[in-house]
Amino acid sequence: MDTIERIHGSVIQHGPHNNRIYLMQLDMEKSHLLLPFLERLAGEKGYTKIFARIPAFSWSVFAEAGYIKEGVVPGFFQGNVDGIFSARYLSERRRKDQMDPELLGLIRGSKRPLASAGKKDISLPPNVEVVQCAPADTSTMSSIYRNIFATYPFPVDQPQYLEKNMGANVLYFSIRVNGEIAALASAELDPDNSNAEMTDFATRKQWRGRGFARELLRHMHEQARQRGVKTAYTIARARSYGMNRVFQREGYTYGGFFPNNTQIAGSIESMTLWYKHLGNDS
């Protein structure tokens, strides 16, 4: 699994699993040291992509270093500074991918507000409930993730990883049917920047098609609002039309396309960026 470490004040993830460097948190004051380091590290390790999540005011520095802009989330940082998702490719092959026509149609349609966006459907039946996960659930959770995903960008198949995250601003939620976990998702909170990534969605095969992912997303919106989160976002699998559709139906705006970005379900896949500014319209 890839390594997460702090370099020149910034936080990066890197390794052969995703065959990339992911700049997750930038220390702008030391970017003059960080950017050459990332270039050297990529060359030494043979990584074919550097992926960077940065505030808009630092974009010119990255553009001069050969990065291209792949996505934007307005107000990503504290609700007032745009977030830019950028990439530097060290392989032309990795840079190239085409969006599926069905997904492209969905994205074009997302520019038109849906009448159903954000509206509640019929309440869950009495034997189905949304429950926040606890450390005692991590063994079952890791087993579900392991069975659904052949590979994943983070080690969600390890109970200790999930438990560690629970103590570090990651809220895991489950849909339970008669007390048993049927679906999972998480909200990864960034309190310093008032945003949250909605991620780690997984539904057991026998419970798919019942709207559980959408119900979890709505619940996480409410929990995030209560904690002062202003912007929710997700990085979704481009080939998963269903998950992209879930976010579109919940009023998310399409923010970008990341070619060949993430190791998931057995291969490196392209991803899409969606965001939503959270208000009191739930």
N, C-alpha and C positions, 0 to 999 in steps of 0.2 A: 504494500500500500504506500502511497506517496507521503512525503514528509511535509509537515507544517512547521515553519521556523521563522524567527524574527531576524531580519538582516537590515543593517543600517536604519533601524527604527521602524521598518516596514514588515508586514507579515506576508509571507509567500507560502504557497503549496507547490511542491514539485516532485517529479519522479517518473519512472518508466510506465507506471500504470496508466496515466493520462497522456504520457509523452509530451509534457508541456510544463511551463511555469505559470502559476496563477497568482498574480499580485492582488491580494485580498484587501489589504489595508496599507495605504501609502503615508509615509512620513515625508511631506513635501520638502521640508528643510534639507533633507539628505538625498533628494532625487538625483543630484549630480554624482553621488557615489553609487546609488542603487542601480541606475540604468546601465552603466558599464558592467557592474557585477552580474546583472541578469543576462547580459549578452555573453559574457564569458562563461557563465554557468551553463547556458543553453548550448554553447559550442562544445564545452567539455563533455556534457552528458548526451549530446546528440538529440536534444529536444527539438521538435519541429514547430512549436508555437509558444509564444509568450502572450498570455491573456491578462489584461489589467483592468481593474475597476478603480476609477480615479475621479476626483472632483473636477468640474469643468475648468476651474481657473488654472489647473496644471496641464491642460490638454496641449498647449503649444509646445511644451517641453517634450512631450511624448511624440507629437507629430514630427518634430524635428529629428527625433531618433528613429523614424521609420515606421511608427505605429499607424494603423488605420482605425477609423471609428466604425464600430459595428453595432452599437446600440446606445440609446440615451434614455434616462429616466429623469424627467423634470422634477426638481425639488427632492432629489434622492437623499441629500444630506441636510438634515434638520428642517426639511420642508422648503428650503430656499436656495440651495445650491444644487445644480444639476449633476447627476452622476453619468459619467461616460464609461462605456465598456469598449475597450480597444484591444487590438491585437497586433503583434509583430510576427510575421510568418517567416520561418526559415526553411520552408518547403512549399513550392508552388502546388504540389499535389494536395497538400493539406488545406490550402487556401480555397480550393475549388469544390463546390457542391451546389446542386440546384434544389430549390425548394419544390416539394411535391405540389402539383397543381391544385389538389384538393385543399391543402393547407394554405396555399396562396389565395384561393377563393375565400377561405375563412378570414384571413387577415384583411383582405380588401373589405369584406363585410363588417369587420370590427370597427371600421371608421363610421358606421351608421349605428347609433345607439339602439339596443334591443329593448323592446317593451317589457321583456321578461327579466332584464338584468337586475339582479339584486333582490327580486321579489321572492317571498317565501312560498314554497309549495306546501302540500299537505304535511302536517306534523308527522314525525316518526311514530310508528306503532309502539304500543306499550312495552313490548319485549326488546325494543331497539333504543339505545341511548348513546350519547356522546360523553366519553369519560376521559379526563386527563390521565396520562400514563404516569406510573411511579416506578422507582427502581425495581420493585418486585415483578414488574411486567417485562423487564428487559430480555429475559431468556426467551419468552414467547415472541416478543417483537423481533429479535434478531433471527429467530427461526423463520418467521414470515418473510422478512426481507431476503433471507438467504434462498428461500424457495421461489421467490418471484423474480429476483434479479441475479443473473449469472455473474455479473460484475456490477460495481457501483463506485462512484467517484470518492466516496468516503466509507469507512468500515462499519456500516450500519448492521452488518451481520455479526458484530461482536458486542455482547452484552455490556462489557466494561466501557466501551466507547459510548454507547447510548446513555449509560448511567452518568458518565462524566459530563456529557452534554446537558443532561437535566440540571446540573448544578451550574451551568454556564450560559444562561439566557436562551436555552432552547426548550420550547414547550412542545411535548409530544401529546397528541390526542388520538383517541381510537373510537371507532364505532363498535359497539358491542351488541351482539344478538344473543339474548338469553345468557348474558354475562361473559360470552366468549368473544375475543377480538376478531372482527371481520374485516376491518380496514384501519389504516394508519396514515398519519401525516404529521408534519411538524412546522412550527413557526420559529424561525431562528431570529431572535430579536437583536437589534443593534441599538441599545438605548442612547448611546452617545450621538447617534445620527438620526434617531427617530424613524428608522425603517425596519422592515422585517421581511425575510425571505420565506415564502410559503413553499415547502418542499417535502421530500421523502414520502410522497403519496404511494400507497400500496393497498390494493384490495384483493383479498383472497378470491380465487377463481369462481367459487360457487356463489359469491355475493356481488359479482360485477353486474353492472347495468341497473342498479337500484338507486343511483344518485348519491352514494355514500361519500365520494370525493367532494362533491359540491357541498354537501352538508357539513363536512369537516372544514372546508374552506370558509364557509359562513361563520362557523363557530370560532375559528381562529381570527377572523376579522374582528369579532366582538372582543375577544381576549386581548388582541393587539391594541385596539382603541382604548381599552381600560388602562393600558400601560403606556399611553401617550404616543403610540406609533402613528406617524403621519402618512407614511407611504409603504404599501405592500407590493412585493414584486415576486416573480418566479422566473427561473430558467428551466424551461420545459423541453422535453424531447421533441424534436421537430417531426419525427415519424409517428408520434403518438397523437393522432388527430383528436382522439377523445379528450385527452387532458388539455390540449389547446382550446378545445371547444368549451370545457368547463370554465376556464378563465375568461374566455370571451363572453360567455353567458352571465358571468358574475361582474360584468362591467369593467374588465381590465382592458387597457389599451396596449396594442402591439408596440414594442419598443426596439426590436432588432433581431438579427439572425446571426448566429455564431457557427460558421462552417467547421465541421470535424473538431468539435471542442472537448467532448467529455466521454470518458470510458463508462459505459453503462450497458447492461444487458448483453455483455459479451463482445462489444466492439466500441470503437470511438464513433460517436454520433454527433450530428449537428443539433444545435439547440435554438430555441426561440426565447425572447425576452418579453415579458408582459408586466405591466404595473397598474396600480390603482391607488388613488389618493383616498385615504379613509376619512369619511365624515360621519355624520349621524343619520345616514339614509338607509340603514340596514333594515 
